[in-house]
Amino acid sequence: MRPVPVLTYHATNVAGNDYATNDHVALAEDLALLDALGHVVVPLVDVVAAHAGAADLPDKAVAITFDDGTDFDYHDLDHPLHGRQRSMLNVLRDFATARGGTRNVTATAFVIASPAARREMDRECLVGRGWFNDDWWPLAVASGLVSIGNHSWDHNHPSTSEAAARGRAGTFRSIDDEALAHREIREAHDYIAQRAPNDAADLFAYPYGESNAFLVEDYFPRGYHTTRTRAAFDTEPAHVTDASSRWRLPRYVCGAHWKRVEDLRHLLKQG
């Protein structure tokens, strides 16, 4: 396969209203750059299929993902400090509409399954306004603009209580046995697939980008019938190539691996 960059954004990254401080602004500017350079945004499931040798991709293919799955992915919301924010889905829609609907553009939102964990993270990590819901998941899928993937049961996040968490909170590398892996990955898949049936539910993104030998070399290779997962993504900054591990496919993260639109221009050439 041709090398493919997978670009990752966090809709909760709103610390201002310019490129460097706001992933919504960055996504809009990045889409314009991709279009100007002739890149084609393809569904993440197509990248996985191409990696498995089951599909071909267009020249200059690129995929887009969003992590965590807050309401900022789907709804326009009023940020308490930085005003009205256009949702990530609507940024995609604006891009396509401005080009007369001639650009097919889609992203995958990797969401956290547990309602209890999402409630606690909303209170501890957001502003406690109930912006961590799952009612928009099937609406996003129906839009054709955003698919819904698996970002684990509870992110194994340090802000979640023992009652909400299923692993040892703080790092996903602690998910190192089958029982924990089933709870974090397979049960999350089943919850997501029930509420928003779509092919991307079979894709997994490691929280924090953290994997371990048990998951990569033992658990996931057992097969779809056990894990309900067809590929897993971390946040190693590289293009997806034939040499990439199916269970550690790389992604670039906005704000970490590029901070300006010119940085992205340079990153795209690295493949």
N, C-alpha and C positions, 0 to 999 in steps of 0.2 A: 504493500500500500504506500501511497505518497504520505510523507509526514504531515500530520494534522495538529495544529494547536487547539487546545481546549481552554477557553477563557472563563474564569470564575469570578463572580461578583457576590457581594453581600449587601442586600437591600437595607440592612440596618446601619450600614456605614454612612451615616448622615451627620457630619460634624460641621457642615457649612453648606455652601451652594456653589462651589466650584469643583473642577475636575479632581483636585487633590484631596478634597474632603467629602466627596459625595459620589457614591457608586452609581446613582441614577444619572447624574450628569455625565460621569465617565462613560457609562454604557451608551448614551446617546451620541457622544462625540466619537466613540470607538466604532459604532455602527457606520457612521458617515465615512470614517477612514477606511474601514473594510470595504465598503462599497466603492470608494474612489480607487482603491488598489486592485479591484477586481476579485476580491475574495467572496466566497459563497458560504453563507451560514447554513449548515446542515444539521439535522437532528442527531443528538448524541447516540441514539440507537443505531444510526447508520454508520457512525464511526466504529462502534463495537462490531457490527456486522462486517465491515471492511477489514478490521483487524483479524477477524476469524476467517477471512478469505471468502466470505459469502456475499460480498457486494463490492461495487466500485463506487468511488467518490469522484466528484468533479475536481478539476484543477483548482488549487488554492482554496480547498475546503477548510472551514473553521467551525468549531462548535462552541456553544455558550451554555454555561451553567450558573445557577444561583444556589447558594448554600443557606441552610437553616429553615427556610420556608415560613417566614413571618408574613403577616398581611400586607406588608410593603411590597411583596412580590406581585400581588394582584390588585390591591385597592390603592387609589389615590388617597393619601392621608395627610392630615395637618400635623406636622412635627411641632412640638411645643417650643422649640427654639428657632427652627429654620424654615417654618412655613409649610405651605402646600408642596407635597412631593408627588411627582408623577410616578405611578407604579412601574415596576420593571416590565410587566406585561404591556402596559400602555406605552412605554418607551418603544418597545418592539412594534406595537401597532402604529404608532406615530411614524416610525421609520418606513414601514411598508406603505402606509397611506400616502405619505409625501412623495412616494415614487409610483403613485397610481396603482398600487396593489400588485406591481410587477415583481417585487422581491419577496420570495418565500423565506421567512425568517422564523426560527423556532428556538426555544431554549428549554433546558431541563432544570426544574427546581428540585433540589434534594431537600426533603422535609423531614422533620422530627416527628415520629409517630405518636408518642405518649401524650395524651391530653393533660395528665397531671404534671409531667415534666415541662410541657409548654406553658402551663399556667404559672409554675414557679419561675421559669426563666423570664416570662413576661414581667413578673413582679420584680425580680432581682436584676435583670439585665436590660430591660426596656424601661418603660415608664408606668407600667401597671394599668394600661388602658385597654387590655384585652385584645392585643394585636398579634395573637399567636394562635390562630384558629385553623380548622380544616374544612370549613364549609365551602371555601373557594377552590379547593383542589379539583373537583369534577368540572367546575366552570372553566378553570384554566385549561384542562384537557379538551373540553368542548370547543374552546376558542381556536384550537389548532396552533396557538402561539407558545404555550408552555406545557410541557409534560411534567409528570410528578415522579421523582425517584426517591430512593431510600437513603436517608441520612442517619439511620439507626433508631432504636426505640426512644432513648433519652439523651443521646449525645454523650452519655457518661459525663455529664457536665458538673463542675464543682459547685454550682449554685443549686443543684437539685438535692432534696433531702433523701434520706435512706428510704423513705416510704415511696418516693417517686422514682428513684434510681433503681437500676437492675444490676449494675456492675459495681466496681469499686470506683467511686467518682473521682474525676480529675484527669484521667488519661485513657484513651481508647486502647492503648497498648496493654492495659490490664485485662482485656477480653481474651483470655488465653486458655479457655477450655470449652468443650462443646456446649454445655448447659448455658453458659454466659453468652456464647456466640448465637445460639438459637434464640435466646431472649432478645438480644440486641438487634439481630439481623433478620432471621426468618420471621419472627413474630411481628417485627416492624413491617416487613414486606407484606404479610398477610393483612395487616390493618390498612396499609396504604392501598393495596390492590382491591380490597373490598370497597373502599370509599371513592377511589378514583381509578378504575380499571384502565390501564394503559401499559404499553410495552416498557416504558422507562421504569416502572415499578421493579423490574428485574435488575436494575442497575443500582450499585451501592457506592456511596462516597464516604470514605473514612472521616469521622469527626476529627477536626484539627489536622486532617491529612495523615493521622497516625495509624500505622499498621504494625503487625508483628509477624514473626515466623510462623506461629501457629495458624493465623488466619490465611496468610499468603501461600504457605506450603502444605497445609494440612486441611483446614476446614473448607475453604472455597473449592479446592480441587476435587472434593468429594462429589461435586456435581449438582446440577440444578434441582434434582429430586430431593436433595437434602437441604440445600441452602436457599433455594428460590432466587439465586443470583447468577447472572450471566457474565458480569464483569464488575470490577471494583476500581475506584479512582482514588488516588492520593493527591498531594499537592506538590509533588516534585516538579520543578520548573523545566519542562521539556516537551517537545512534540510527541504525539503518539506515533510510533513506527511499528514495523513488523517485529522489531526486537523488544518492544515493550512487553512487560509481563501483563497477562490478562487480568491479574489480581492486584496490580499496582500501576494502572494506567495513569500517566502524568497529567497534571493541569497547572496552568499559570493562574495566579491569584492577583487581582487588581489591588493595588496599594502595597503589595508585598513584592511582586515580581516586575511590575511596571507602575509608574506613578504619574506619567504624562503621556499624552497621545503620541508624542515622538518616541517615547520609550517603547510603546506598542509597535510602532512602525519598525523599529530595530528588532524587536522580539520576533515579529512575523518572518523575518528573513533568516532566522536561526535554523529553521528546519532544512 
